[in-house]
Amino acid sequence: MVTQIGRPKFSRVLNAAARFQQLKPKFLMIKKNAVLLLLFIAVNAAAQPFQPVNNNASPEAKKLLSFLYGISGKSILSGEHGGGNRFLDSTKKITGRYPALWGSDFIWSGKNGGGQRVVDEAIANYKRGFIISLMWHQGRPMDNPPYGFKESVQAKMTDEEWEELITPNTALNTRWLAQVDTIASYLKQLRDAHIPILWRPYHEMNGVWFWWGNRPGKNGVQKLWKMMYDRFVNYHHLDNLLWVWGANGPRDIPLDEAYSYKGFYPGAKYVDILGADIYHSDYEQKDYNELVSLSKGKIIALTEVGELPKPEILAAQPKWAWFMVWTNFLWKNNSREQVNAIYGRPETISLGDAINKL
């Protein structure tokens, strides 16, 4: 029996049911779209297994890393290293295209260094659309500027000096901090200009030719890398940096050796991108496989090259996210045919067409 009080309630239920039948197609469409959205999010999450190691990374840094994961295994960015624009212009003259990536160096070759020039060029080239990669041939902390390349950057440190360097509040550690803080002051200008940087310090650390080189283990260059990371991220808040660990391709050339990657790697908590500098056309598949294994899904890149990889090498090693040719090696160590063979590949991204590859 339905009471007088119950009739209106029952009537409302019937009306609601009728309205649901009318809205059912729309409801199913919304449900379908929601499922598709969840699938889209899941696919993109799978495509980018790692966020920046700096939890406070800037939106621009996050976007750049996301872009790199988006092209990983499908495309490769072209790049050219060298201060000023003459190497960029030479690339355009040879290929008809500008590279997508421009690299420069905070090397302190003059008494006052060239840091402001690097910053000004980076800002100008970022506005043109280039991705910016920066490195630093750092002079030994015990030396005074200008730092000679052979006399300081490639000079040696004793084990006792190294221990002093990595020990807080020692004289050598304090001198190192002063150097690092100087470079941080330039990187802050780029942070404040909202420019993301592929930051590649202590490169080729597994080689024997720099003062920071050939010191494997937790108290070797791993420790030095973590010291810089802590200073830049937690003290200077340089949240625009993506941390690029650029080793040298392993090689056994006498007195010019570069050793296996693993002992020099500071760990996934401190590295966004793993790289290899390759010269002498030394694109060994076993070395590529070792780096892919060490990366555990993180981006890898050819952070410096002398001789460009041949198309068949890139086909066999598809995970490289970019290559960056070192200064005049583009025409000094490569024929025009070799250069155009790589720049002409449909997988190669140059300035202006990067958006089409996303």
Secondary structure, 3 states (H helix, E strand, C coil): CCCCCHHHHHHHHHHHHHHHHHHHHHHHHHHHHHHHHHHHHHHHHHHCCCCCCCCCCCHHHHHHHHHHHHHCCCCEEEEEECCCCHHHHHHHHHHCCCECEEEEECCCCCCCCCHHHHHHHHHHHHHHCCEEEEECCCCCCCCCCCCCHHHHHCCCCCHHHHHHHCCCCCHHHHHHHHHHHHHHHHHHHHHHCCCCEEEECCCCCCECCCCCCCCCCCCCHHHHHHHHHHHHHHHCCCCCEEEEEEEECCECCCCCCECCCHHHCCCHHHCCEEEEEECCCCCCHHHHHHHHHHHCCCEEEEEEECCCCCHHHHHHCCCEEEEEEECCHHHHCCCHHHHHHHHCCCCEEECCCHHHHC
